[in-house]
């Protein structure tokens, strides 16, 4: 299985924090959220990793050049942002058939020790989403899970956390270098019964706004994972 880090954004939601730094390079406990995503993908034995960029994309590219021993490919969306589905479709080779683990670095994932992503999609499934119960007061898109793991959007008590496995064939009909939203692909697959999901075994930390980000700056976010993350960076990243 391969991996894809969704790192293309407009650089607006975080206000002054991203005036000179793209959000994927913002740090918590000296660890950039992009580096943490790479750490997780490596720990899950992902072979090849694509990263799409837009706002201050050259800084992300320069940062990734410091890594050695990982198969990383940057896809820069220079003129117009391509959206989640458009960015993936444009970056991946036309003949790519291995499942792709999508990870959104806006969220920090803390899986249980026995968690590993699905390396094979369930029968008839083109996309497999990881979900959690909707927190009180939040307005995420509602998702329900049936007994056979198929999903229905617009009802239910769960939400998509930003981690999923995708068969790249389901995007093959899209034109490259055009804007497409992955949520539309999710809903199309749901109508065909081709999207499945399960409850994520672990916890997540949403870093989607400036207020949320600043609220975690004084906390021990990574806990006992921090030495393992630093060991990963010492092994693969040049200072």
Rosetta blueprint (number, residue, H / E / L):
1 X L
2 X E
3 X E
4 X E
5 X E
6 X E
7 X L
8 X L
9 X L
10 X L
11 X L
12 X L
13 X L
14 X L
15 X H
16 X H
17 X H
18 X H
19 X L
20 X L
21 X L
22 X L
23 X H
24 X H
25 X H
26 X L
27 X E
28 X E
29 X L
30 X L
31 X E
32 X E
33 X H
34 X H
35 X H
36 X H
37 X H
38 X H
39 X H
40 X H
41 X H
42 X H
43 X H
44 X L
45 X L
46 X L
47 X L
48 X E
49 X E
50 X E
51 X E
52 X E
53 X E
54 X L
55 X L
56 X L
57 X H
58 X H
59 X H
60 X H
61 X H
62 X H
63 X H
64 X H
65 X L
66 X L
67 X E
68 X L
69 X L
70 X L
71 X E
72 X E
73 X E
74 X E
75 X E
76 X E
77 X L
78 X L
79 X L
80 X L
81 X L
82 X L
83 X H
84 X H
85 X H
86 X H
87 X H
88 X H
89 X H
90 X H
91 X H
92 X L
93 X L
94 X L
95 X L
96 X L
97 X L
98 X L
99 X L
100 X E
101 X E
102 X E
103 X E
104 X L
105 X L
106 X L
107 X E
108 X E
109 X E
110 X E
111 X E
112 X L
113 X L
114 X L
115 X L
116 X L
117 X L
118 X L
119 X L
120 X L
121 X L
122 X L
123 X L
124 X L
125 X L
126 X L
127 X E
128 X E
129 X E
130 X E
131 X E
132 X E
133 X E
134 X L
135 X L
136 X L
137 X L
138 X L
139 X L
140 X L
141 X L
142 X L
143 X E
144 X E
145 X E
146 X L
147 X L
148 X L
149 X L
150 X E
151 X E
152 X E
153 X E
154 X L
155 X L
156 X L
157 X L
158 X E
159 X E
160 X E
161 X E
162 X E
163 X E
164 X E
165 X E
166 X E
167 X L
168 X H
169 X H
170 X H
171 X H
172 X L
173 X L
174 X L
175 X L
176 X L
177 X L
178 X L
179 X L
180 X L
181 X L
182 X H
183 X H
184 X H
185 X H
186 X H
187 X H
188 X H
189 X H
190 X H
191 X H
192 X L
193 X L
194 X L
195 X E
196 X E
197 X E
198 X E
199 X E
200 X L
201 X L
202 X E
203 X E
204 X E
205 X E
206 X E
207 X L
208 X L
209 X L
210 X H
211 X H
212 X H
213 X H
214 X H
215 X H
216 X L
217 X L
218 X L
219 X L
220 X L
221 X L
222 X L
223 X H
224 X H
225 X H
226 X H
227 X H
228 X H
229 X H
230 X H
231 X H
232 X H
233 X H
234 X H
235 X H
236 X H
237 X E
238 X L
239 X L
